Amino acid sequence: MDQFVTIELFGQPYTFKADIEAARAREVADFLVYQVNKTQDQQAAQNPHISKLTILIIAALNMAHQVLQLQKDKGEIVGHISHRCEELNQILDEGLKPSESLRLHG
């Protein structure tokens, strides 16, 4: 069954077919509307005659920046976790060495 999501941007409704579950599609659409409205509010204070297209592009750039920052942060976290796992494995290996030698000689 096809899922459709309607959003309103600049007072105009837009309906899209969603290839994901309705709740997730709604969440994505709401995030887009929030970002566009936030950008519009910020930019209107600086330039009341800014075009809708410019607002959309700025909002898209802001969201792309957020995605790239999250990817970078994720990579750093995964790297840190991997490093800590290696350290813990070394500690465990060192701790197990005496008991292995006891078993071999015992």
Residue frames relative to the residue before (quaternion, step in Angstrom):
aa qw qx qy qz dx dy dz
M 1.0000 0.0000 0.0000 0.0000 0.00 0.00 0.00
D 0.4287 -0.7123 0.4990 0.2445 3.57 -0.81 1.00
Q 0.2407 -0.7425 0.6118 0.1279 3.53 -1.13 0.83
F 0.0874 -0.7880 0.6081 0.0401 3.56 -0.92 0.89
V 0.1248 -0.7725 0.6211 0.0429 3.53 -1.06 0.84
T 0.1538 -0.7737 0.6098 0.0767 3.55 -0.96 0.92
I 0.0473 -0.7672 0.6395 0.0152 3.53 -0.99 0.93
E 0.2698 -0.7336 0.5937 0.1912 3.51 -1.29 0.30
L 0.0213 0.7740 -0.6301 0.0579 3.52 -0.81 1.13
F 0.8464 0.0149 -0.0575 0.5292 3.55 -0.86 1.04
G 0.6972 -0.4910 0.2645 0.4503 3.56 1.07 0.79
Q 0.6452 0.4978 -0.3046 0.4930 3.58 1.30 0.09
P 0.3393 -0.7440 0.5300 0.2244 3.63 -0.80 0.91
Y 0.0729 -0.7636 0.6409 0.0295 3.54 -1.15 0.76
T 0.1363 -0.7915 0.5932 0.0551 3.57 -0.83 1.00
F 0.0852 -0.8012 0.5922 -0.0105 3.53 -0.93 1.05
K 0.4092 -0.6478 0.5777 0.2812 3.51 -1.23 0.58
A 0.2009 -0.7945 0.5658 0.0911 3.57 -0.83 1.00
D 0.3009 -0.7605 0.5527 0.1601 3.55 -0.94 0.94
I 0.6596 0.4393 -0.3038 0.5289 3.57 1.30 0.11
E 0.7035 -0.4528 0.3083 0.4527 3.58 -1.24 0.21
A 0.6570 -0.5765 0.3309 0.3558 3.54 -1.10 0.80
A 0.6599 0.5141 -0.3248 0.4413 3.60 0.87 -0.87
R 0.6697 0.4811 -0.2977 0.4810 3.58 0.96 -0.84
A 0.6263 0.5321 -0.3277 0.4660 3.59 1.01 -0.78
R 0.6442 0.5138 -0.3113 0.4735 3.57 0.99 -0.83
E 0.6411 0.5270 -0.3185 0.4580 3.58 0.98 -0.85
V 0.6529 0.5044 -0.3027 0.4771 3.58 0.97 -0.88
A 0.6660 0.5064 -0.2957 0.4611 3.57 0.91 -0.95
D 0.6573 0.5074 -0.3089 0.4637 3.59 0.95 -0.86
F 0.6242 0.5333 -0.3355 0.4619 3.57 1.06 -0.73
L 0.6389 0.5234 -0.3166 0.4665 3.56 0.98 -0.86
V 0.6610 0.5020 -0.3057 0.4665 3.59 0.86 -0.96
Y 0.6386 0.5279 -0.3234 0.4570 3.58 0.95 -0.88
Q 0.6899 0.4848 -0.2855 0.4555 3.59 0.84 -0.98
V 0.6504 0.5016 -0.3196 0.4724 3.59 0.97 -0.78
N 0.6657 0.4963 -0.3067 0.4653 3.60 0.90 -0.87
K 0.6339 0.5246 -0.3206 0.4692 3.58 1.01 -0.83
T 0.6668 0.4924 -0.2957 0.4748 3.58 0.92 -0.92
Q 0.6392 0.5279 -0.3256 0.4546 3.57 0.96 -0.86
D 0.6573 0.5066 -0.3112 0.4631 3.60 0.91 -0.88
Q 0.6764 0.4943 -0.2937 0.4603 3.58 0.91 -0.91
Q 0.7233 0.4538 -0.2521 0.4553 3.57 0.85 -0.96
A 0.6122 0.5676 -0.3533 0.4222 3.60 1.05 -0.70
A 0.6112 0.5509 -0.3490 0.4484 3.56 1.12 -0.64
Q 0.7126 0.4368 -0.2452 0.4912 3.57 1.09 -0.73
N 0.8006 0.0170 0.0434 0.5974 3.55 1.02 -0.86
P 0.2467 -0.8223 0.4922 0.1436 3.62 -0.06 1.23
H 0.7082 0.4405 -0.2619 0.4857 3.62 1.21 -0.30
I 0.3082 0.7689 -0.5067 0.2390 3.60 1.20 0.45
S 0.4670 -0.7034 0.4605 0.2740 3.58 -0.94 0.86
K 0.6252 -0.5420 0.4161 0.3772 3.55 -1.27 0.50
L 0.6318 0.5376 -0.3319 0.4491 3.57 1.00 -0.81
T 0.6470 0.5110 -0.3193 0.4672 3.59 0.95 -0.84
I 0.6330 0.5222 -0.3279 0.4681 3.59 0.99 -0.80
L 0.6568 0.5078 -0.3079 0.4647 3.59 0.94 -0.88
I 0.6612 0.5030 -0.3107 0.4618 3.59 0.94 -0.86
I 0.6504 0.5027 -0.3188 0.4718 3.59 0.93 -0.83
A 0.6435 0.5091 -0.3212 0.4729 3.60 0.96 -0.83
A 0.6523 0.5104 -0.3123 0.4652 3.60 0.95 -0.85
L 0.6515 0.5056 -0.3120 0.4717 3.58 0.98 -0.81
N 0.6346 0.5234 -0.3253 0.4665 3.58 1.01 -0.79
M 0.6722 0.4830 -0.2966 0.4764 3.59 0.94 -0.87
A 0.6287 0.5230 -0.3358 0.4674 3.61 1.01 -0.76
H 0.6252 0.5302 -0.3281 0.4694 3.57 1.03 -0.79
Q 0.6464 0.5169 -0.3161 0.4637 3.59 0.95 -0.86
V 0.6520 0.5129 -0.3147 0.4613 3.59 0.93 -0.88
L 0.6758 0.4880 -0.2997 0.4640 3.59 0.86 -0.92
Q 0.6409 0.5128 -0.3268 0.4685 3.59 1.00 -0.76
L 0.6456 0.5109 -0.3174 0.4705 3.59 0.99 -0.81
Q 0.6405 0.5143 -0.3252 0.4685 3.60 1.00 -0.79
K 0.6419 0.5106 -0.3167 0.4763 3.58 0.98 -0.85
D 0.6633 0.5043 -0.3028 0.4627 3.58 0.88 -0.95
K 0.6361 0.5291 -0.3190 0.4622 3.58 1.00 -0.86
G 0.6546 0.5151 -0.3097 0.4586 3.58 0.93 -0.88
E 0.6585 0.4991 -0.3068 0.4724 3.57 0.99 -0.83
I 0.6465 0.5113 -0.3180 0.4686 3.59 0.98 -0.80
V 0.6554 0.4974 -0.3144 0.4735 3.60 0.90 -0.91
G 0.6408 0.5221 -0.3206 0.4626 3.60 0.98 -0.81
H 0.6546 0.5071 -0.3051 0.4704 3.57 0.96 -0.87
I 0.6562 0.5025 -0.3093 0.4702 3.59 0.92 -0.88
S 0.6410 0.5225 -0.3232 0.4601 3.60 0.94 -0.85
H 0.6508 0.5153 -0.3043 0.4672 3.56 0.95 -0.91
R 0.6701 0.4915 -0.2959 0.4710 3.60 0.91 -0.90
C 0.6288 0.5267 -0.3358 0.4631 3.61 1.02 -0.73
E 0.6370 0.5159 -0.3258 0.4711 3.58 0.99 -0.82
E 0.6491 0.5111 -0.3163 0.4663 3.59 0.96 -0.86
L 0.6703 0.4941 -0.3002 0.4652 3.58 0.91 -0.88
N 0.6280 0.5281 -0.3310 0.4660 3.58 1.03 -0.76
Q 0.6419 0.5126 -0.3216 0.4711 3.59 1.00 -0.78
I 0.6412 0.5149 -0.3190 0.4711 3.57 0.98 -0.84
L 0.6605 0.4955 -0.3043 0.4750 3.58 0.93 -0.87
D 0.6441 0.5192 -0.3215 0.4606 3.59 0.95 -0.86
E 0.6588 0.4986 -0.3032 0.4748 3.58 0.95 -0.86
G 0.6708 0.5027 -0.2936 0.4594 3.58 1.00 -0.81
L 0.6869 0.4798 -0.2824 0.4671 3.58 1.10 -0.60
K 0.5153 0.6760 -0.4139 0.3258 3.62 1.12 -0.46
P 0.6708 0.4842 -0.3399 0.4473 3.67 0.76 -0.83
S 0.6847 0.4776 -0.3097 0.4552 3.62 0.89 -0.81
E 0.6074 0.5355 -0.3574 0.4654 3.62 1.11 -0.53
S 0.6736 0.4806 -0.3084 0.4691 3.57 0.91 -0.81
L 0.6067 0.5406 -0.3583 0.4597 3.61 1.10 -0.58
R 0.6577 0.5063 -0.3087 0.4646 3.57 0.98 -0.83
L 0.6621 0.5091 -0.3158 0.4502 3.57 0.99 -0.78
H 0.7458 0.3863 -0.2092 0.5007 3.56 1.03 -0.78
G 0.6343 0.6002 -0.3125 0.3739 3.58 1.17 -0.43
